[in-house]
Amino acid sequence: MDNNVTMNHRNSHVFITLLLVFMTSLFFVDWHGGVMHTGGGAILRQIGSGLVNIDLRASVLLTALHASLETAIYALISVSTATVFGLILGVLASGLMIKNQSVVVAFRGFLGWFRAVHELVWAWLFVAAVGFNPLGAIIALTIAYAGDLGKIYADFLIEVDQRKINALKASGASQLECLLYGYFPSAFPDMMSYTVYRLECAIRSTTVLSFVGLGGLGSYVILTVQDLAYEQMWVYVICLILMVIGMNRLGDLFQQQMMLGVSKRRRALVVLLLSIIGSWIYIIFVDQATIQELLKYSNADYVKVFFGRLFGLDSTQPAFFDWTMWQEAGRLSLETIVMSVVALGLAVIPLFIWLILGSWHIFAQMRGEHSWMGQLIYGLQRGLFLVTRSVPELLWAIILVFIVKPGTLPGAVALALHNFGVLGHLTIQLIKNMDQRALNHLQTNGADNKLIFVYGILPQLIPQFLNYILFRWEHIIRASMIVGFVGAGGLGQAFRLAMSYQNYSEVMLYIMCYILLVYVTDILSKYARDYIRVRGRAE
């Protein structure tokens, strides 16, 4: 069978399967009694009114500026530290320096474990173990990001073209020299690009960690929502959006400088180093957070007691040895899966409709076919994607639980809003990077816009679009835990209640279920992506 035909069939199989799973999951959502709770409509109007009557007093703006600075500092310290550890772990997990495959598998397992647990879960565990300390939250963020960066770095190193490496080996280079002069230079552009992207993500993650007491923009968004001060809430939300835009632009500028010669590369690295040093000075002298405070003797006792209770050493029958608790955890796990699938569907279906209706306008703008309608649609699309992806899932959930009845639905909608923006942004990049030769050929042969879309745009977009959907499902499963913290159901809500009542063996049970869910989702997602990739399998 022709490769393209086989690929189209497999794309259709995966797409139809995802659609059927989404439709089935809707039957598990509690729709009885309506969606919005009493007063939800009034709160929604108040939120809209808050945007119109936004509070722009100097005191509020100064507070927002200070909170933005804190957010950037926490994000920069976390990602820079995670980059160092991620690079070390990534090299070890790549197998380039270690020949013992058991050791390599162990390092890849560590990375998988670090990235499987959401940074907010890590932070909550740190707070429970040693009390609140900004360094504890930063370490939690560092652990999660080191796992993610390490895995990606390992993949980039493994995928390096072996011709250059073989040439180095033929000239007598050692494995370390091959790493320094072959693997690193080849993988560096991709590694740098992904690290810069994760710095943008860290801005959002830092706002999420405000939920356990870390300062920054997130703490003010939470406080203003709880106080129903929506006029001020919008100030902090807009600052968050502007920070994401700014970090994106700074990241692009940094990458450009790194590729423009030795002098500009040196200047960019000096600016980065000074920014990191300045951030540490702020943490130590302004936040007064020190490693000695974190590692003091009394904290060691707290950690010992906490982990003892986490593993059930203080109980005759820990929760993870109780079959009834496992049944309840299984029900909550199913609820979490339903939430993730509904969220994915709510994000993808509107996006796919937009893809059908709006992708031609983006392509027309790229070709220089400017029209006021096309420019308006393109601008609105990019603005909508930017706003929805800039606000983390947890902050969306905090707002939505005031409007929508508690349960899986507000969590699913919160996850959908954020991932709609992320997938939309990625789809625009896909359209921009399309091979225009096929489209030009169709246009030259008299095809109208509809035919160009069906036979030119869709065949190029759908395979990678499905890959992005599957990748985002992995992320949604991880994030579904945290939206439950604010009453959105699933394992997250049970985890928070167990933490509040200090039922730590129960906490361990929910963490075990959570990690199992993440690993199963990763396996299913990888299987589906491999199924789509017909090249090499059908040949």
C-alpha positions in Angstrom: 0.0 0.0 0.0 1.2 3.5 -0.8 2.8 5.2 2.2 0.7 8.4 1.9 -2.5 6.3 1.7 -1.5 4.2 4.7 -0.6 7.4 6.7 -4.0 9.0 5.9 -5.8 5.8 7.0 -3.8 5.7 10.3 -4.4 9.4 10.9 -8.1 8.8 10.4 -8.0 5.8 12.8 -6.4 7.8 15.6 -8.6 10.8 15.0 -11.8 8.7 15.1 -10.6 6.8 18.2 -9.9 10.1 20.0 -13.3 11.4 19.0 -15.1 8.3 20.3 -13.2 8.3 23.6 -14.2 12.0 24.0 -17.9 11.3 23.3 -17.8 8.3 25.7 -16.2 10.4 28.5 -19.1 12.9 28.3 -21.4 10.3 29.8 -19.3 10.2 32.9 -19.7 14.0 33.6 -22.4 14.9 36.0 -24.7 17.2 33.9 -27.7 17.0 36.4 -28.8 20.3 37.8 -27.1 22.4 35.1 -23.6 23.6 34.7 -23.4 27.0 36.5 -24.2 27.3 40.2 -26.5 29.9 41.7 -24.9 33.3 41.3 -22.4 32.0 38.7 -23.9 34.3 36.0 -23.6 37.3 38.4 -20.0 36.6 39.1 -19.3 36.2 35.4 -20.8 39.7 34.8 -18.7 41.1 37.7 -15.5 39.6 36.1 -16.4 41.3 32.8 -17.2 44.6 34.6 -13.8 44.3 36.4 -12.1 44.4 33.0 -14.0 47.5 31.9 -13.4 49.3 35.2 -9.9 48.0 35.7 -8.0 49.5 38.8 -5.0 51.5 37.5 -4.1 53.3 40.7 -0.4 53.8 41.1 -0.2 51.6 44.3 -1.8 48.7 42.4 0.5 49.1 39.4 3.6 49.3 41.7 2.5 46.1 43.5 2.0 44.4 40.1 5.5 45.5 39.0 7.1 44.1 42.1 5.1 40.8 41.8 6.2 40.5 38.1 9.8 41.0 39.1 9.5 38.3 41.8 7.9 35.9 39.3 10.7 36.5 36.8 13.4 36.0 39.4 11.9 32.7 40.7 11.5 31.4 37.1 15.1 32.3 36.1 16.7 30.7 39.1 14.7 27.5 38.8 15.3 27.1 35.0 19.0 28.0 35.2 19.6 25.5 38.1 17.4 22.9 36.3 19.5 23.4 33.1 22.7 22.4 35.0 21.2 19.3 36.6 19.2 18.4 33.4 22.4 18.6 31.3 24.3 16.3 33.7 21.4 13.8 33.9 20.7 14.1 30.2 24.2 13.1 29.3 24.1 10.1 31.7 20.6 9.0 30.5 21.7 9.3 26.8 24.2 6.4 27.2 27.0 8.3 25.5 29.3 8.1 28.5 28.0 5.0 30.2 28.0 1.6 28.5 26.1 -0.3 31.2 22.5 -0.2 29.9 21.1 -1.0 33.3 22.6 2.2 34.7 21.3 4.2 31.6 17.8 2.8 32.1 18.0 3.8 35.8 18.9 7.4 35.0 16.1 7.5 32.4 13.8 6.2 35.1 14.9 8.9 37.5 14.2 11.6 34.8 10.8 10.0 34.1 9.9 10.1 37.8 11.0 13.7 38.3 9.0 14.9 35.3 6.0 12.7 36.0 5.1 14.6 39.2 3.8 18.1 38.7 5.9 20.9 40.3 3.1 22.0 42.5 2.9 18.4 44.0 6.6 18.5 44.7 6.2 22.0 46.3 3.4 20.8 48.5 5.5 17.9 49.7 8.4 20.2 50.5 6.1 22.6 52.4 4.7 19.7 54.4 8.2 18.3 55.1 10.2 21.5 56.0 7.6 24.3 56.2 7.4 27.3 53.9 10.7 28.5 52.4 11.1 30.1 49.0 14.0 27.8 48.3 11.8 24.8 48.9 9.4 26.0 46.2 12.3 26.8 43.8 13.8 23.3 44.4 10.4 21.8 43.6 10.3 23.6 40.3 13.9 22.7 39.7 13.2 19.0 40.2 10.3 18.9 37.7 12.2 21.0 35.1 15.4 19.1 35.5 13.5 15.9 34.7 11.9 17.4 31.7 15.1 19.1 30.4 17.2 16.1 31.1 14.9 13.8 29.0 14.8 16.2 26.1 18.5 16.8 26.2 19.1 13.1 26.2 16.8 12.7 23.1 18.6 15.5 21.3 22.0 14.0 21.9 20.9 10.5 20.8 19.4 12.0 17.6 22.7 13.7 16.5 23.9 12.8 13.0 26.5 10.1 13.5 28.6 11.0 10.4 30.4 13.8 12.3 30.8 11.6 15.4 32.3 8.8 13.2 34.7 11.3 11.7 35.9 12.4 15.1 36.3 8.7 16.3 38.2 7.9 13.1 40.7 10.8 14.0 41.3 9.2 17.4 39.0 11.3 19.5 37.9 9.9 22.9 34.2 9.6 23.9 34.5 12.8 26.0 36.0 14.7 23.1 33.2 13.4 20.8 30.7 14.7 23.4 32.3 18.1 23.7 33.2 18.7 20.0 30.6 16.6 18.3 27.4 15.9 20.2 27.1 19.2 22.1 27.7 21.6 19.1 25.3 19.6 16.9 22.5 19.5 19.6 23.1 22.9 21.0 20.6 24.9 18.8 17.8 22.6 19.7 18.7 22.4 23.3 18.9 26.2 23.6 15.6 26.7 21.9 13.8 24.2 24.1 15.4 25.7 27.3 14.3 29.2 26.3 10.8 27.8 25.7 10.8 26.2 29.2 11.8 29.6 30.7 8.6 31.0 29.3 6.7 28.0 30.8 8.4 28.6 34.2 6.8 32.0 34.3 3.4 30.3 34.4 4.7 27.5 36.7 5.9 30.1 39.2 2.4 31.7 39.4 1.0 28.2 40.1 3.4 27.7 43.0 1.9 30.8 44.6 -0.8 28.4 45.7 1.5 27.1 48.4 2.7 30.5 49.5 5.4 31.5 47.0 5.2 35.2 46.1 4.7 36.7 42.6 1.8 37.4 40.4 -0.1 34.2 41.2 -0.5 35.0 44.8 -2.1 38.4 44.0 -4.4 36.8 41.4 -5.6 34.2 44.0 -6.1 36.9 46.7 -8.1 39.2 44.4 -10.3 36.4 43.2 -11.0 35.3 46.7 -11.8 39.0 47.7 -13.9 39.4 44.5 -11.7 42.3 43.6 -11.9 41.7 39.9 -10.8 45.2 39.0 -7.4 44.4 40.5 -7.4 40.8 39.3 -7.2 41.9 35.7 -4.2 44.1 36.4 -2.2 41.0 37.6 -3.6 38.8 34.8 -2.6 41.3 32.1 0.9 41.6 33.7 1.2 37.8 33.5 0.3 37.9 29.8 2.7 40.7 29.1 5.4 38.8 31.0 4.9 35.7 28.8 5.1 37.9 25.7 8.2 39.7 27.0 9.9 36.4 27.9 9.1 35.0 24.5 10.6 38.1 22.8 13.7 38.1 25.1 14.2 34.4 24.4 14.1 35.0 20.6 16.6 37.8 21.0 18.9 35.7 23.1 18.9 32.9 20.5 19.6 35.4 17.7 22.6 36.9 19.7 24.0 33.4 20.4 24.1 32.7 16.6 25.7 36.1 15.5 29.3 35.6 16.4 31.7 35.3 19.4 31.4 38.9 20.6 27.6 39.0 20.6 27.4 35.5 22.1 29.8 36.6 24.9 27.6 39.7 25.6 24.4 37.6 25.7 26.0 35.2 28.1 27.3 38.0 30.4 23.8 39.5 30.5 22.3 36.1 31.4 25.0 35.5 34.1 24.4 38.9 35.7 20.7 38.3 35.6 21.1 35.0 37.4 23.5 36.5 40.0 21.1 39.4 40.6 18.2 37.0 41.1 20.2 35.0 43.7 21.1 38.3 45.5 17.4 39.1 45.6 16.5 35.7 47.0 19.2 35.8 49.7 19.0 39.4 50.8 15.4 40.4 50.1 13.5 37.2 50.6 16.1 36.1 53.2 16.1 32.5 52.0 19.2 30.5 52.7 20.2 26.9 52.2 21.2 26.8 55.9 17.6 27.6 56.9 16.3 24.8 54.7 18.9 22.3 56.0 18.8 23.2 59.7 18.7 20.3 62.2 15.1 20.8 63.2 14.0 20.5 59.5 15.9 17.1 59.4 13.6 15.8 62.1 10.5 17.1 60.4 11.6 15.4 57.1 12.2 12.1 58.9 8.8 12.2 60.6 7.1 13.3 57.4 8.5 10.6 55.2 7.9 8.0 57.9 4.2 9.0 57.9 4.2 9.1 54.1 5.3 5.5 53.9 2.9 4.5 56.7 5.5 3.8 59.4 3.2 5.4 62.0 0.2 3.3 61.1 -0.8 -0.4 61.6 -2.6 -0.3 58.2 -1.5 2.4 55.8 -4.0 3.5 53.2 -2.0 1.8 50.4 -2.5 -1.6 52.1 -6.3 -1.0 52.3 -8.3 -2.5 49.5 -11.2 -0.2 50.1 -9.0 2.8 49.7 -7.6 1.4 46.5 -11.1 1.1 45.1 -11.8 4.8 46.0 -8.5 5.8 44.5 -9.4 3.8 41.3 -12.7 5.8 41.1 -10.9 9.1 41.5 -8.3 8.0 38.9 -11.2 7.3 36.5 -12.6 10.7 37.3 -9.2 12.3 36.5 -9.0 10.4 33.2 -12.4 11.6 32.3 -11.4 15.2 33.2 -8.3 15.0 30.9 -10.2 13.5 28.0 -13.0 16.0 28.2 -10.4 18.8 28.5 -8.6 17.6 25.4 -11.9 17.4 23.4 -13.0 20.8 24.5 -9.6 22.2 23.4 -9.3 20.4 20.2 -12.8 20.5 18.7 -13.0 24.4 18.6 -9.4 24.5 17.4 -10.2 22.0 14.6 -13.2 24.1 13.6 -10.9 27.2 13.6 -8.4 25.2 11.5 -11.1 24.6 8.9 -12.4 28.2 8.9 -9.3 30.2 9.6 -6.1 28.5 8.4 -6.5 29.8 4.9 -6.5 33.4 6.2 -3.2 32.8 8.0 -1.7 31.3 4.8 -3.0 34.2 2.8 -1.3 36.7 5.2 2.0 34.8 4.8 1.7 35.1 1.0 1.2 38.8 1.2 -2.5 38.7 0.2 -3.5 41.3 2.7 -7.2 42.1 3.3 -8.7 43.9 6.2 -10.8 40.8 7.0 -7.8 38.4 6.9 -5.8 40.7 9.0 -8.6 41.0 11.6 -9.1 37.3 11.8 -5.4 36.6 12.0 -5.0 39.2 14.8 -8.0 38.0 16.8 -6.8 34.4 16.5 -3.3 35.2 17.8 -4.6 37.4 20.6 -7.0 34.7 21.7 -4.3 32.0 21.7 -1.9 34.3 23.6 -4.4 35.1 26.4 -5.6 31.6 26.9 -2.1 30.0 27.0 -0.6 32.7 29.2 -2.9 32.0 32.1 -2.0 28.6 33.8 -4.6 25.9 34.3 -4.8 26.4 38.1 -5.6 30.1 37.8 -8.3 29.4 35.2 -9.7 26.7 37.6 -9.7 29.2 40.6 -11.8 31.6 38.5 -14.1 28.9 37.1 -15.0 27.3 40.4 -16.7 30.6 41.3 -18.9 30.2 38.2 -19.3 26.5 37.4 -20.5 23.9 39.9 -17.7 22.0 41.6 -16.7 18.7 40.0 -14.8 17.5 36.9 -16.3 20.1 34.6 -14.6 23.3 35.9 -11.3 21.4 35.9 -11.8 20.2 32.4 -12.7 23.7 31.1 -9.7 25.2 32.9 -7.4 22.6 31.3 -9.1 23.1 27.9 -8.7 26.9 27.9 -5.0 26.8 28.5 -4.3 24.0 26.1 -6.5 25.6 23.4 -4.1 28.5 23.5 -1.0 26.2 23.4 -2.3 24.0 20.6 -3.4 27.1 18.7 0.0 28.7 19.0 1.7 25.5 17.8 -0.7 25.1 14.9 0.0 28.6 13.7 3.7 27.7 13.7 2.9 24.6 11.7 1.0 26.6 9.1 3.9 29.0 8.9 6.4 26.2 8.3 4.3 24.4 5.7 5.9 23.5 2.4 4.3 26.1 0.0 5.3 24.3 -3.2 2.4 21.9 -3.1 0.0 24.8 -2.4 1.5 26.9 -5.2 1.2 23.9 -7.6 -2.5 23.5 -6.8 -3.1 27.3 -7.2 -1.2 27.3 -10.5 -3.5 24.5 -11.8 -6.6 26.5 -11.0 -7.6 25.1 -7.6 -9.8 27.3 -5.5 -9.3 28.0 -1.8 -11.4 25.0 -0.7 -9.5 22.5 -2.8 -6.2 24.0 -1.7 -7.3 23.6 1.9 -8.5 20.0 1.4 -5.6 18.7 -0.8 -2.8 21.1 0.2 -3.1 22.3 3.8 -4.9 19.5 5.6 -2.5 16.7 4.5 0.5 18.6 5.8 -1.2 19.7 9.0 -3.1 16.7 10.3 -0.2 14.3 11.1 1.8 16.8 13.2 -1.5 18.2 14.6 -2.3 14.7 15.9 1.1 14.4 17.4 0.7 17.7 19.2 -2.7 16.5 20.5 -1.2 13.4 21.9 1.7 15.3 23.5 -0.7 17.7 25.1 -2.8 14.8 26.5 0.3 13.7 28.4 0.6 17.3 29.9 -3.1 17.5 30.7 -2.9 14.3 32.7 -0.1 15.8 34.8 -1.9 19.1 35.2 -5.3 17.4 36.0 -3.9 16.7 39.5 -3.4 20.4 40.3 -6.8 21.7 39.1 -8.3 19.3 41.6 -6.6 21.3 44.4 -9.3 24.0 44.1 -12.3 21.7 44.0 -12.3 20.4 40.5 -12.5 16.8 41.5 -10.3 13.8 40.8 -7.1 12.7 42.5 -6.1 16.3 43.1 -9.0 17.2 45.3 -8.5 14.0 47.3 -4.8 14.7 47.5 -5.4 18.2 49.0 -7.9 16.9 51.5 -5.5 14.2 52.6 -2.7 16.8 53.0 -5.0 19.1 55.0 -5.9 16.2 57.4 -2.3 15.0 57.5 -3.3 11.5 56.3 0.1 11.1 54.6 -0.2 7.4 53.8 -3.3 8.3 51.9 -1.3 11.0 50.1 1.2 8.3 49.1 -1.6 6.2 47.7 -2.8 9.1 45.5 0.7 9.9 44.4 1.2 6.2 43.4 -2.1 6.3 41.3 -1.1 9.7 39.8 2.4 8.4 38.7 0.8 5.2 37.3 -1.7 7.3 35.3 1.1 9.5 33.9 3.2 6.4 32.8 0.2 4.7 31.2 -0.8 7.8 29.4 2.8 8.3 28.1 2.9 4.7 26.9 -0.5 5.0 25.1 0.5 8.4 23.6 3.8 7.0 22.3 2.1 3.9 20.8 -0.4 6.2 19.0 2.4 8.5 17.7 4.4 5.4 16.5 1.3 4.1 14.8 0.9 7.4 12.9 4.6 7.3 11.8 4.1 4.9 8.8 7.4 5.9 7.2 10.1 3.3 7.9 7.4 0.8 9.0 5.6 0.5 5.7 8.7 0.8 3.5 
